[in-house]
Amino acid sequence: MPVYDYACACGTRFEFMVPSWSSPAPDCPGCGAETTRRPPSPAVHGRAAPPASMSSAPQSWEGLNSGDRDTITHWRRQVEARQEFESRHPEHREHRDAIAAHEGRFERKPLTYKELASRAAGGKDASTAAAEASRDRRTGGTGGGSGSDPA
């Protein structure tokens, strides 16, 4: 037998087990008046949302309120929940490239190892390629030619 929530005009709210959904509402246990069935709570409806995406996590020290312990703990839990969610639902997995630099000029558009390798492929070393990427971020250019990765 299902359990339903009921409410009375006198303010009394209660749960009551009835034979079926079409059963008449029971009288109020407080005043004896007629009651009405209340909608079930949101938990019964199953309104679930996936955890925050990894891309919404802070990318810098400043994004973590300069290392605030509560902020770090909050985001660590968010990231762990997302990782667990993605392990159960691989179709929701986000593609992420490893980040080589994410501060200073790279705060808004991190330098990925993929982009760094692409820039260094022309015979440059990694330091020269990173300096070139920094200049391009400052001027808004692409610099690396067709081989640079926009992400």
N, C-alpha and C positions, 0 to 999 in steps of 0.2 A: 504494500500500500504506500502511495506517495505522501510525502510531508509537504504541506503548503504553508506559506506565511499569510496571516490574516491581520487586519487592522479594524478598529472600531472608532466611531466618531468621538468616543470618550477619551481617546488617546492610547488605549490598550493595544499592544501588538503581541501576537503569539503565533506559535507554530502548532499545526494540528494534522494528525494523520487521518486521511480520508480514503474510502474504498477506491475512488477513481476521480479523474479531473472533472467529471460532470456532476459529482456529488454536491449537494447544497452546502453553502458556507455555514459553519457552526455558529451558535450564538456566542456573544462576548462572555468570557468567564468573569469579567469584572462587573458589568452592569446588566448583562442579559440581552442587550440590543443586537440587531442584525450586524453582521460584519461583512467586509469585502476582502477578496483575495488580493494580495499585493504581488506585484511582479517579482520574480526571483532576483536575487542579488547578482551583480555582474560576474562573480566567480562561477555561478551556475551557467551563465551564458557562454563562458569560455573566451572572453575577450583577452587574448594573449597577443603580445607583440614580440618580435625578435629583439634580441639585445642590440644596443647601439652598434653601428658599423665601426670597423677599425679605422676607417678614414675620418671619423668624427673625433678620434682621440687626439689629444694635444701632440704637437710635433716638436715642441721646444721646452726648455726650462721655464721660460716665461709663461707658456701655456699651462704649466703645472703650478702656477702662482709662486714661482721661484722656489719650488721644492716643498710646498706646503704638504705636511704629512697626510692630512685628511683628503686633499685633492689627489695625491698619489695613490692612496688606498682606494678611493672611489674609482679611479681609472684602471687600476690594476684589477679590481673586481669586474669592471665592465669588459675589459679585454679578455679575462679568463672566461667570463660567461659567453662572450662571442666565440672564442675558440672552441668551447664545448659545444655550442650551437652548430658551428660549422662542421665539427667532426660528426655530428649526428645528421646534418643536412648539407652534404657536399655541394648541392646545387646552389646554395647561397654563399659559397666561399668567395671571398674577395681576392682578386689578384693583387699581390703586393710585391714590389721590387725592394731589394735591400737598399738602404739609404747610406750613402757615403758621407754626406754633409747636410745638416738641416738648420744651422744657425747662421746668423748674419745675413748675407745676401741670399742664402738658400732657405730662409725661414718660410717664405710663402710658396716656394717651388723647390722642394728638396732635390739635391743632386743624387741621383741613383748610381749604383755601381755600373749598371748597364750603360748609362749615358757617359760615365767617366771612361769606361773601356772603349766605347765608341769614339770618343774624342781622342783617346790615346792611341788608337789603332793606326794613325798616320805616322807613327814613329816617335811620338812625343812621350815623355814620361808622365806619370800620374799627377805630379805637382804642376806641371805646365798645363795639362788638360784641365785641372781644377781651377787654375788661375784664369784660363780662357773662359770657362763656364761662369766664373764669378763676374768677369768683364761683361759677358753677354747678358747676365741677369741685370747688371747695372744699366746697360744701354738698351736693353730690350731686344737685342739681336739674337740670332740663332747660332752664329759663329761656327759651329761644328759642321756646317754643310748638311748634306742629305743624310750623313751618318749619325747625326745627333738625335738622341731620344728626347721628345718633348716633355716626357714625364720626369 
